[in-house]
Amino acid sequence: TSVATLRQLGLARDPLPGSLAEYASPAILDPRGERAGEVVARFRLS
């Protein structure tokens, strides 16, 4: 249902992981990635 909703909004033109990843939050995109770690750390510090 999430993909269908994104398609209706025009955010997800194609069911590509990369496209959806851009709109997804860093934490959900890659919880193990350094990007998510940096973002989470910044939120914790602030």
mmCIF entry with sequence, helices, sheets and N, C-alpha, C, O atoms, coordinates in Angstrom:
data_MODEL
# 
_entry.id   MODEL 
# 
_entity.id                         1 
_entity.type                       polymer 
_entity.pdbx_number_of_molecules   1 
# 
_entity_poly.entity_id                      1 
_entity_poly.type                           'polypeptide(L)' 
_entity_poly.nstd_linkage                   no 
_entity_poly.nstd_monomer                   no 
_entity_poly.pdbx_seq_one_letter_code       TSVATLRQLGLARDPLPGSLAEYASPAILDPRGERAGEVVARFRLS 
_entity_poly.pdbx_seq_one_letter_code_can   TSVATLRQLGLARDPLPGSLAEYASPAILDPRGERAGEVVARFRLS 
_entity_poly.pdbx_strand_id                 A 
# 
loop_
_entity_poly_seq.entity_id 
_entity_poly_seq.num 
_entity_poly_seq.mon_id 
_entity_poly_seq.hetero 
1 1  THR n 
1 2  SER n 
1 3  VAL n 
1 4  ALA n 
1 5  THR n 
1 6  LEU n 
1 7  ARG n 
1 8  GLN n 
1 9  LEU n 
1 10 GLY n 
1 11 LEU n 
1 12 ALA n 
1 13 ARG n 
1 14 ASP n 
1 15 PRO n 
1 16 LEU n 
1 17 PRO n 
1 18 GLY n 
1 19 SER n 
1 20 LEU n 
1 21 ALA n 
1 22 GLU n 
1 23 TYR n 
1 24 ALA n 
1 25 SER n 
1 26 PRO n 
1 27 ALA n 
1 28 ILE n 
1 29 LEU n 
1 30 ASP n 
1 31 PRO n 
1 32 ARG n 
1 33 GLY n 
1 34 GLU n 
1 35 ARG n 
1 36 ALA n 
1 37 GLY n 
1 38 GLU n 
1 39 VAL n 
1 40 VAL n 
1 41 ALA n 
1 42 ARG n 
1 43 PHE n 
1 44 ARG n 
1 45 LEU n 
1 46 SER n 
# 
_struct_asym.id          A 
_struct_asym.entity_id   1 
# 
loop_
_struct_conf.conf_type_id 
_struct_conf.id 
_struct_conf.pdbx_PDB_helix_id 
_struct_conf.beg_label_comp_id 
_struct_conf.beg_label_asym_id 
_struct_conf.beg_label_seq_id 
_struct_conf.pdbx_beg_PDB_ins_code 
_struct_conf.end_label_comp_id 
_struct_conf.end_label_asym_id 
_struct_conf.end_label_seq_id 
_struct_conf.pdbx_end_PDB_ins_code 
_struct_conf.beg_auth_comp_id 
_struct_conf.beg_auth_asym_id 
_struct_conf.beg_auth_seq_id 
_struct_conf.end_auth_comp_id 
_struct_conf.end_auth_asym_id 
_struct_conf.end_auth_seq_id 
_struct_conf.pdbx_PDB_helix_class 
_struct_conf.details 
_struct_conf.pdbx_PDB_helix_length 
HELX_P HELX_P1 AA1 SER A 2  ? LEU A 9  ? SER A 2  LEU A 9  1 ? 8  
HELX_P HELX_P2 AA2 PRO A 17 ? TYR A 23 ? PRO A 17 TYR A 23 1 ? 7  
HELX_P HELX_P3 AA3 PRO A 26 ? LEU A 29 ? PRO A 26 LEU A 29 1 ? 4  
HELX_P HELX_P4 AA4 GLU A 34 ? LEU A 45 ? GLU A 34 LEU A 45 1 ? 12 
# 
_struct_conf_type.id          HELX_P 
_struct_conf_type.criteria    ? 
_struct_conf_type.reference   ? 
# 
loop_
_atom_site.group_PDB 
_atom_site.id 
_atom_site.type_symbol 
_atom_site.label_atom_id 
_atom_site.label_alt_id 
_atom_site.label_comp_id 
_atom_site.label_asym_id 
_atom_site.label_entity_id 
_atom_site.label_seq_id 
_atom_site.pdbx_PDB_ins_code 
_atom_site.Cartn_x 
_atom_site.Cartn_y 
_atom_site.Cartn_z 
_atom_site.occupancy 
_atom_site.B_iso_or_equiv 
_atom_site.pdbx_formal_charge 
_atom_site.auth_seq_id 
_atom_site.auth_comp_id 
_atom_site.auth_asym_id 
_atom_site.auth_atom_id 
_atom_site.pdbx_PDB_model_num 
ATOM 1   N N  . THR A 1 1  ? 0.841  -1.209 0.000   1.00 0.00 ? 1  THR A N  1 
ATOM 2   C CA . THR A 1 1  ? 0.000  0.000  0.000   1.00 0.00 ? 1  THR A CA 1 
ATOM 3   C C  . THR A 1 1  ? 0.872  1.254  0.000   1.00 0.00 ? 1  THR A C  1 
ATOM 4   O O  . THR A 1 1  ? 0.481  2.284  -0.548  1.00 0.00 ? 1  THR A O  1 
ATOM 5   N N  . SER A 1 2  ? 2.043  1.167  0.610   1.00 0.00 ? 2  SER A N  1 
ATOM 6   C CA . SER A 1 2  ? 2.939  2.328  0.662   1.00 0.00 ? 2  SER A CA 1 
ATOM 7   C C  . SER A 1 2  ? 3.371  2.728  -0.741  1.00 0.00 ? 2  SER A C  1 
ATOM 8   O O  . SER A 1 2  ? 3.352  3.909  -1.089  1.00 0.00 ? 2  SER A O  1 
ATOM 9   N N  . VAL A 1 3  ? 3.759  1.744  -1.544  1.00 0.00 ? 3  VAL A N  1 
ATOM 10  C CA . VAL A 1 3  ? 4.207  2.034  -2.910  1.00 0.00 ? 3  VAL A CA 1 
ATOM 11  C C  . VAL A 1 3  ? 3.061  2.625  -3.716  1.00 0.00 ? 3  VAL A C  1 
ATOM 12  O O  . VAL A 1 3  ? 3.257  3.568  -4.482  1.00 0.00 ? 3  VAL A O  1 
ATOM 13  N N  . ALA A 1 4  ? 1.867  2.073  -3.547  1.00 0.00 ? 4  ALA A N  1 
ATOM 14  C CA . ALA A 1 4  ? 0.701  2.575  -4.281  1.00 0.00 ? 4  ALA A CA 1 
ATOM 15  C C  . ALA A 1 4  ? 0.430  4.023  -3.904  1.00 0.00 ? 4  ALA A C  1 
ATOM 16  O O  . ALA A 1 4  ? 0.127  4.847  -4.768  1.00 0.00 ? 4  ALA A O  1 
ATOM 17  N N  . THR A 1 5  ? 0.537  4.333  -2.623  1.00 0.00 ? 5  THR A N  1 
ATOM 18  C CA . THR A 1 5  ? 0.320  5.707  -2.168  1.00 0.00 ? 5  THR A CA 1 
ATOM 19  C C  . THR A 1 5  ? 1.355  6.635  -2.767  1.00 0.00 ? 5  THR A C  1 
ATOM 20  O O  . THR A 1 5  ? 1.022  7.733  -3.210  1.00 0.00 ? 5  THR A O  1 
ATOM 21  N N  . LEU A 1 6  ? 2.607  6.208  -2.785  1.00 0.00 ? 6  LEU A N  1 
ATOM 22  C CA . LEU A 1 6  ? 3.670  7.039  -3.358  1.00 0.00 ? 6  LEU A CA 1 
ATOM 23  C C  . LEU A 1 6  ? 3.419  7.265  -4.841  1.00 0.00 ? 6  LEU A C  1 
ATOM 24  O O  . LEU A 1 6  ? 3.662  8.355  -5.357  1.00 0.00 ? 6  LEU A O  1 
ATOM 25  N N  . ARG A 1 7  ? 2.932  6.235  -5.525  1.00 0.00 ? 7  ARG A N  1 
ATOM 26  C CA . ARG A 1 7  ? 2.656  6.382  -6.959  1.00 0.00 ? 7  ARG A CA 1 
ATOM 27  C C  . ARG A 1 7  ? 1.565  7.417  -7.173  1.00 0.00 ? 7  ARG A C  1 
ATOM 28  O O  . ARG A 1 7  ? 1.648  8.224  -8.099  1.00 0.00 ? 7  ARG A O  1 
ATOM 29  N N  . GLN A 1 8  ? 0.530  7.402  -6.313  1.00 0.00 ? 8  GLN A N  1 
ATOM 30  C CA . GLN A 1 8  ? -0.561 8.363  -6.436  1.00 0.00 ? 8  GLN A CA 1 
ATOM 31  C C  . GLN A 1 8  ? -0.041 9.775  -6.202  1.00 0.00 ? 8  GLN A C  1 
ATOM 32  O O  . GLN A 1 8  ? -0.475 10.718 -6.863  1.00 0.00 ? 8  GLN A O  1 
ATOM 33  N N  . LEU A 1 9  ? 0.881  9.920  -5.270  1.00 0.00 ? 9  LEU A N  1 
ATOM 34  C CA . LEU A 1 9  ? 1.445  11.232 -4.969  1.00 0.00 ? 9  LEU A CA 1 
ATOM 35  C C  . LEU A 1 9  ? 2.437  11.657 -6.042  1.00 0.00 ? 9  LEU A C  1 
ATOM 36  O O  . LEU A 1 9  ? 2.802  12.830 -6.122  1.00 0.00 ? 9  LEU A O  1 
ATOM 37  N N  . GLY A 1 10 ? 2.872  10.721 -6.858  1.00 0.00 ? 10 GLY A N  1 
ATOM 38  C CA . GLY A 1 10 ? 3.803  11.050 -7.925  1.00 0.00 ? 10 GLY A CA 1 
ATOM 39  C C  . GLY A 1 10 ? 5.247  11.005 -7.451  1.00 0.00 ? 10 GLY A C  1 
ATOM 40  O O  . GLY A 1 10 ? 6.151  11.435 -8.168  1.00 0.00 ? 10 GLY A O  1 
ATOM 41  N N  . LEU A 1 11 ? 5.471  10.488 -6.248  1.00 0.00 ? 11 LEU A N  1 
ATOM 42  C CA . LEU A 1 11 ? 6.839  10.425 -5.722  1.00 0.00 ? 11 LEU A CA 1 
ATOM 43  C C  . LEU A 1 11 ? 7.569  9.223  -6.311  1.00 0.00 ? 11 LEU A C  1 
ATOM 44  O O  . LEU A 1 11 ? 8.733  9.317  -6.699  1.00 0.00 ? 11 LEU A O  1 
ATOM 45  N N  . ALA A 1 12 ? 6.870  8.095  -6.371  1.00 0.00 ? 12 ALA A N  1 
ATOM 46  C CA . ALA A 1 12 ? 7.504  6.884  -6.891  1.00 0.00 ? 12 ALA A CA 1 
ATOM 47  C C  . ALA A 1 12 ? 7.029  6.642  -8.316  1.00 0.00 ? 12 ALA A C  1 
ATOM 48  O O  . ALA A 1 12 ? 5.955  6.081  -8.534  1.00 0.00 ? 12 ALA A O  1 
ATOM 49  N N  . ARG A 1 13 ? 7.823  7.060  -9.271  1.00 0.00 ? 13 ARG A N  1 
ATOM 50  C CA . ARG A 1 13 ? 7.458  6.856  -10.671 1.00 0.00 ? 13 ARG A CA 1 
ATOM 51  C C  . ARG A 1 13 ? 7.683  5.403  -11.063 1.00 0.00 ? 13 ARG A C  1 
ATOM 52  O O  . ARG A 1 13 ? 6.899  4.832  -11.821 1.00 0.00 ? 13 ARG A O  1 
ATOM 53  N N  . ASP A 1 14 ? 8.737  4.811  -10.557 1.00 0.00 ? 14 ASP A N  1 
ATOM 54  C CA . ASP A 1 14 ? 9.047  3.408  -10.837 1.00 0.00 ? 14 ASP A CA 1 
ATOM 55  C C  . ASP A 1 14 ? 9.360  2.702  -9.520  1.00 0.00 ? 14 ASP A C  1 
ATOM 56  O O  . ASP A 1 14 ? 9.925  3.313  -8.613  1.00 0.00 ? 14 ASP A O  1 
ATOM 57  N N  . PRO A 1 15 ? 9.002  1.424  -9.404  1.00 0.00 ? 15 PRO A N  1 
ATOM 58  C CA . PRO A 1 15 ? 9.264  0.664  -8.173  1.00 0.00 ? 15 PRO A CA 1 
ATOM 59  C C  . PRO A 1 15 ? 10.746 0.340  -8.011  1.00 0.00 ? 15 PRO A C  1 
ATOM 60  O O  . PRO A 1 15 ? 11.112 -0.818 -7.809  1.00 0.00 ? 15 PRO A O  1 
ATOM 61  N N  . LEU A 1 16 ? 11.594 1.357  -8.098  1.00 0.00 ? 16 LEU A N  1 
ATOM 62  C CA . LEU A 1 16 ? 13.032 1.129  -7.958  1.00 0.00 ? 16 LEU A CA 1 
ATOM 63  C C  . LEU A 1 16 ? 13.465 1.393  -6.519  1.00 0.00 ? 16 LEU A C  1 
ATOM 64  O O  . LEU A 1 16 ? 13.088 2.416  -5.947  1.00 0.00 ? 16 LEU A O  1 
ATOM 65  N N  . PRO A 1 17 ? 14.250 0.494  -5.922  1.00 0.00 ? 17 PRO A N  1 
ATOM 66  C CA . PRO A 1 17 ? 14.729 0.668  -4.545  1.00 0.00 ? 17 PRO A CA 1 
ATOM 67  C C  . PRO A 1 17 ? 15.451 1.997  -4.378  1.00 0.00 ? 17 PRO A C  1 
ATOM 68  O O  . PRO A 1 17 ? 15.314 2.656  -3.347  1.00 0.00 ? 17 PRO A O  1 
ATOM 69  N N  . GLY A 1 18 ? 16.218 2.390  -5.386  1.00 0.00 ? 18 GLY A N  1 
ATOM 70  C CA . GLY A 1 18 ? 16.987 3.631  -5.299  1.00 0.00 ? 18 GLY A CA 1 
ATOM 71  C C  . GLY A 1 18 ? 16.071 4.835  -5.188  1.00 0.00 ? 18 GLY A C  1 
ATOM 72  O O  . GLY A 1 18 ? 16.304 5.723  -4.369  1.00 0.00 ? 18 GLY A O  1 
ATOM 73  N N  . SER A 1 19 ? 15.018 4.870  -6.017  1.00 0.00 ? 19 SER A N  1 
ATOM 74  C CA . SER A 1 19 ? 14.092 6.000  -6.002  1.00 0.00 ? 19 SER A CA 1 
ATOM 75  C C  . SER A 1 19 ? 13.389 6.078  -4.653  1.00 0.00 ? 19 SER A C  1 
ATOM 76  O O  . SER A 1 19 ? 13.287 7.148  -4.053  1.00 0.00 ? 19 SER A O  1 
ATOM 77  N N  . LEU A 1 20 ? 12.906 4.932  -4.184  1.00 0.00 ? 20 LEU A N  1 
ATOM 78  C CA . LEU A 1 20 ? 12.206 4.908  -2.899  1.00 0.00 ? 20 LEU A CA 1 
ATOM 79  C C  . LEU A 1 20 ? 13.166 5.237  -1.768  1.00 0.00 ? 20 LEU A C  1 
ATOM 80  O O  . LEU A 1 20 ? 12.770 5.846  -0.774  1.00 0.00 ? 20 LEU A O  1 
ATOM 81  N N  . ALA A 1 21 ? 14.415 4.842  -1.909  1.00 0.00 ? 21 ALA A N  1 
ATOM 82  C CA . ALA A 1 21 ? 15.402 5.082  -0.860  1.00 0.00 ? 21 ALA A CA 1 
ATOM 83  C C  . ALA A 1 21 ? 15.622 6.574  -0.675  1.00 0.00 ? 21 ALA A C  1 
ATOM 84  O O  . ALA A 1 21 ? 15.822 7.034  0.450   1.00 0.00 ? 21 ALA A O  1 
ATOM 85  N N  . GLU A 1 22 ? 15.588 7.334  -1.757  1.00 0.00 ? 22 GLU A N  1 
ATOM 86  C CA . GLU A 1 22 ? 15.815 8.773  -1.670  1.00 0.00 ? 22 GLU A CA 1 
ATOM 87  C C  . GLU A 1 22 ? 14.738 9.429  -0.814  1.00 0.00 ? 22 GLU A C  1 
ATOM 88  O O  . GLU A 1 22 ? 15.020 10.347 -0.043  1.00 0.00 ? 22 GLU A O  1 
ATOM 89  N N  . TYR A 1 23 ? 13.490 8.949  -0.955  1.00 0.00 ? 23 TYR A N  1 
ATOM 90  C CA . TYR A 1 23 ? 12.391 9.537  -0.189  1.00 0.00 ? 23 TYR A CA 1 
ATOM 91  C C  . TYR A 1 23 ? 12.329 8.961  1.222   1.00 0.00 ? 23 TYR A C  1 
ATOM 92  O O  . TYR A 1 23 ? 11.789 9.589  2.132   1.00 0.00 ? 23 TYR A O  1 
ATOM 93  N N  . ALA A 1 24 ? 12.881 7.767  1.398   1.00 0.00 ? 24 ALA A N  1 
ATOM 94  C CA . ALA A 1 24 ? 12.846 7.140  2.717   1.00 0.00 ? 24 ALA A CA 1 
ATOM 95  C C  . ALA A 1 24 ? 13.840 7.813  3.651   1.00 0.00 ? 24 ALA A C  1 
ATOM 96  O O  . ALA A 1 24 ? 14.837 8.383  3.207   1.00 0.00 ? 24 ALA A O  1 
ATOM 97  N N  . SER A 1 25 ? 13.565 7.744  4.931   1.00 0.00 ? 25 SER A N  1 
ATOM 98  C CA . SER A 1 25 ? 14.469 8.369  5.897   1.00 0.00 ? 25 SER A CA 1 
ATOM 99  C C  . SER A 1 25 ? 15.763 7.567  5.973   1.00 0.00 ? 25 SER A C  1 
ATOM 100 O O  . SER A 1 25 ? 15.735 6.359  5.738   1.00 0.00 ? 25 SER A O  1 
ATOM 101 N N  . PRO A 1 26 ? 16.905 8.197  6.295   1.00 0.00 ? 26 PRO A N  1 
ATOM 102 C CA . PRO A 1 26 ? 18.202 7.508  6.374   1.00 0.00 ? 26 PRO A CA 1 
ATOM 103 C C  . PRO A 1 26 ? 18.157 6.291  7.299   1.00 0.00 ? 26 PRO A C  1 
ATOM 104 O O  . PRO A 1 26 ? 18.738 5.251  6.990   1.00 0.00 ? 26 PRO A O  1 
ATOM 105 N N  . ALA A 1 27 ? 17.466 6.424  8.433   1.00 0.00 ? 27 ALA A N  1 
ATOM 106 C CA . ALA A 1 27 ? 17.422 5.321  9.390   1.00 0.00 ? 27 ALA A CA 1 
ATOM 107 C C  . ALA A 1 27 ? 16.782 4.091  8.746   1.00 0.00 ? 27 ALA A C  1 
ATOM 108 O O  . ALA A 1 27 ? 17.267 2.972  8.914   1.00 0.00 ? 27 ALA A O  1 
ATOM 109 N N  . ILE A 1 28 ? 15.692 4.306  8.008   1.00 0.00 ? 28 ILE A N  1 
ATOM 110 C CA . ILE A 1 28 ? 15.006 3.188  7.374   1.00 0.00 ? 28 ILE A CA 1 
ATOM 111 C C  . ILE A 1 28 ? 15.775 2.739  6.141   1.00 0.00 ? 28 ILE A C  1 
ATOM 112 O O  . ILE A 1 28 ? 15.804 1.552  5.814   1.00 0.00 ? 28 ILE A O  1 
ATOM 113 N N  . LEU A 1 29 ? 16.392 3.684  5.466   1.00 0.00 ? 29 LEU A N  1 
ATOM 114 C CA . LEU A 1 29 ? 17.130 3.374  4.244   1.00 0.00 ? 29 LEU A CA 1 
ATOM 115 C C  . LEU A 1 29 ? 18.281 2.417  4.541   1.00 0.00 ? 29 LEU A C  1 
ATOM 116 O O  . LEU A 1 29 ? 18.427 1.393  3.874   1.00 0.00 ? 29 LEU A O  1 
ATOM 117 N N  . ASP A 1 30 ? 19.089 2.745  5.531   1.00 0.00 ? 30 ASP A N  1 
ATOM 118 C CA . ASP A 1 30 ? 20.226 1.897  5.871   1.00 0.00 ? 30 ASP A CA 1 
ATOM 119 C C  . ASP A 1 30 ? 20.538 2.032  7.360   1.00 0.00 ? 30 ASP A C  1 
ATOM 120 O O  . ASP A 1 30 ? 21.388 2.837  7.741   1.00 0.00 ? 30 ASP A O  1 
ATOM 121 N N  . PRO A 1 31 ? 19.862 1.256  8.203   1.00 0.00 ? 31 PRO A N  1 
ATOM 122 C CA . PRO A 1 31 ? 20.078 1.332  9.652   1.00 0.00 ? 31 PRO A CA 1 
ATOM 123 C C  . PRO A 1 31 ? 21.510 0.970  10.040  1.00 0.00 ? 31 PRO A C  1 
ATOM 124 O O  . PRO A 1 31 ? 21.988 1.363  11.104  1.00 0.00 ? 31 PRO A O  1 
ATOM 125 N N  . ARG A 1 32 ? 22.193 0.216  9.172   1.00 0.00 ? 32 ARG A N  1 
ATOM 126 C CA . ARG A 1 32 ? 23.569 -0.185 9.470   1.00 0.00 ? 32 ARG A CA 1 
ATOM 127 C C  . ARG A 1 32 ? 24.574 0.759  8.834   1.00 0.00 ? 32 ARG A C  1 
ATOM 128 O O  . ARG A 1 32 ? 25.774 0.669  9.096   1.00 0.00 ? 32 ARG A O  1 
ATOM 129 N N  . GLY A 1 33 ? 24.078 1.675  7.987   1.00 0.00 ? 33 GLY A N  1 
ATOM 130 C CA . GLY A 1 33 ? 24.976 2.557  7.243   1.00 0.00 ? 33 GLY A CA 1 
ATOM 131 C C  . GLY A 1 33 ? 25.541 3.680  8.085   1.00 0.00 ? 33 GLY A C  1 
ATOM 132 O O  . GLY A 1 33 ? 24.993 4.009  9.137   1.00 0.00 ? 33 GLY A O  1 
ATOM 133 N N  . GLU A 1 34 ? 26.634 4.272  7.628   1.00 0.00 ? 34 GLU A N  1 
ATOM 134 C CA . GLU A 1 34 ? 27.268 5.363  8.362   1.00 0.00 ? 34 GLU A CA 1 
ATOM 135 C C  . GLU A 1 34 ? 26.370 6.595  8.349   1.00 0.00 ? 34 GLU A C  1 
ATOM 136 O O  . GLU A 1 34 ? 26.339 7.357  9.316   1.00 0.00 ? 34 GLU A O  1 
ATOM 137 N N  . ARG A 1 35 ? 25.639 6.788  7.252   1.00 0.00 ? 35 ARG A N  1 
ATOM 138 C CA . ARG A 1 35 ? 24.748 7.947  7.155   1.00 0.00 ? 35 ARG A CA 1 
ATOM 139 C C  . ARG A 1 35 ? 23.741 7.929  8.289   1.00 0.00 ? 35 ARG A C  1 
ATOM 140 O O  . ARG A 1 35 ? 23.545 8.936  8.970   1.00 0.00 ? 35 ARG A O  1 
ATOM 141 N N  . ALA A 1 36 ? 23.101 6.784  8.494   1.00 0.00 ? 36 ALA A N  1 
ATOM 142 C CA . ALA A 1 36 ? 22.107 6.663  9.553   1.00 0.00 ? 36 ALA A CA 1 
ATOM 143 C C  . ALA A 1 36 ? 22.776 6.886  10.908  1.00 0.00 ? 36 ALA A C  1 
ATOM 144 O O  . ALA A 1 36 ? 22.212 7.545  11.782  1.00 0.00 ? 36 ALA A O  1 
ATOM 145 N N  . GLY A 1 37 ? 23.972 6.338  11.078  1.00 0.00 ? 37 GLY A N  1 
ATOM 146 C CA . GLY A 1 37 ? 24.683 6.485  12.347  1.00 0.00 ? 37 GLY A CA 1 
ATOM 147 C C  . GLY A 1 37 ? 24.980 7.941  12.639  1.00 0.00 ? 37 GLY A C  1 
ATOM 148 O O  . GLY A 1 37 ? 24.808 8.401  13.768  1.00 0.00 ? 37 GLY A O  1 
ATOM 149 N N  . GLU A 1 38 ? 25.427 8.672  11.620  1.00 0.00 ? 38 GLU A N  1 
ATOM 150 C CA . GLU A 1 38 ? 25.754 10.082 11.811  1.00 0.00 ? 38 GLU A CA 1 
ATOM 151 C C  . GLU A 1 38 ? 24.501 10.874 12.156  1.00 0.00 ? 38 GLU A C  1 
ATOM 152 O O  . GLU A 1 38 ? 24.513 11.708 13.061  1.00 0.00 ? 38 GLU A O  1 
ATOM 153 N N  . VAL A 1 39 ? 23.420 10.607 11.427  1.00 0.00 ? 39 VAL A N  1 
ATOM 154 C CA . VAL A 1 39 ? 22.171 11.332 11.657  1.00 0.00 ? 39 VAL A CA 1 
ATOM 155 C C  . VAL A 1 39 ? 21.653 11.059 13.063  1.00 0.00 ? 39 VAL A C  1 
ATOM 156 O O  . VAL A 1 39 ? 21.263 11.981 13.778  1.00 0.00 ? 39 VAL A O  1 
ATOM 157 N N  . VAL A 1 40 ? 21.651 9.784  13.456  1.00 0.00 ? 40 VAL A N  1 
ATOM 158 C CA . VAL A 1 40 ? 21.158 9.414  14.784  1.00 0.00 ? 40 VAL A CA 1 
ATOM 159 C C  . VAL A 1 40 ? 22.020 10.069 15.858  1.00 0.00 ? 40 VAL A C  1 
ATOM 160 O O  . VAL A 1 40 ? 21.502 10.567 16.858  1.00 0.00 ? 40 VAL A O  1 
ATOM 161 N N  . ALA A 1 41 ? 23.332 10.067 15.650  1.00 0.00 ? 41 ALA A N  1 
ATOM 162 C CA . ALA A 1 41 ? 24.244 10.652 16.634  1.00 0.00 ? 41 ALA A CA 1 
ATOM 163 C C  . ALA A 1 41 ? 23.967 12.148 16.774  1.00 0.00 ? 41 ALA A C  1 
ATOM 164 O O  . ALA A 1 41 ? 23.965 12.679 17.885  1.00 0.00 ? 41 ALA A O  1 
ATOM 165 N N  . ARG A 1 42 ? 23.738 12.818 15.664  1.00 0.00 ? 42 ARG A N  1 
ATOM 166 C CA . ARG A 1 42 ? 23.483 14.257 15.711  1.00 0.00 ? 42 ARG A CA 1 
ATOM 167 C C  . ARG A 1 42 ? 22.207 14.545 16.486  1.00 0.00 ? 42 ARG A C  1 
ATOM 168 O O  . ARG A 1 42 ? 22.157 15.479 17.286  1.00 0.00 ? 42 ARG A O  1 
ATOM 169 N N  . PHE A 1 43 ? 21.176 13.740 16.248  1.00 0.00 ? 43 PHE A N  1 
ATOM 170 C CA . PHE A 1 43 ? 19.923 13.946 16.962  1.00 0.00 ? 43 PHE A CA 1 
ATOM 171 C C  . PHE A 1 43 ? 20.113 13.706 18.459  1.00 0.00 ? 43 PHE A C  1 
ATOM 172 O O  . PHE A 1 43 ? 19.539 14.414 19.286  1.00 0.00 ? 43 PHE A O  1 
ATOM 173 N N  . ARG A 1 44 ? 20.914 12.716 18.796  1.00 0.00 ? 44 ARG A N  1 
ATOM 174 C CA . ARG A 1 44 ? 21.149 12.418 20.212  1.00 0.00 ? 44 ARG A CA 1 
ATOM 175 C C  . ARG A 1 44 ? 21.908 13.559 20.880  1.00 0.00 ? 44 ARG A C  1 
ATOM 176 O O  . ARG A 1 44 ? 21.606 13.940 22.011  1.00 0.00 ? 44 ARG A O  1 
ATOM 177 N N  . LEU A 1 45 ? 22.904 14.106 20.163  1.00 0.00 ? 45 LEU A N  1 
ATOM 178 C CA . LEU A 1 45 ? 23.694 15.196 20.736  1.00 0.00 ? 45 LEU A CA 1 
ATOM 179 C C  . LEU A 1 45 ? 22.836 16.446 20.902  1.00 0.00 ? 45 LEU A C  1 
ATOM 180 O O  . LEU A 1 45 ? 22.978 17.174 21.884  1.00 0.00 ? 45 LEU A O  1 
ATOM 181 N N  . SER A 1 46 ? 21.939 16.695 19.934  1.00 0.00 ? 46 SER A N  1 
ATOM 182 C CA . SER A 1 46 ? 21.111 17.896 19.987  1.00 0.00 ? 46 SER A CA 1 
ATOM 183 C C  . SER A 1 46 ? 19.877 17.622 20.841  1.00 0.00 ? 46 SER A C  1 
ATOM 184 O O  . SER A 1 46 ? 19.040 18.507 21.018  1.00 0.00 ? 46 SER A O  1 
# 
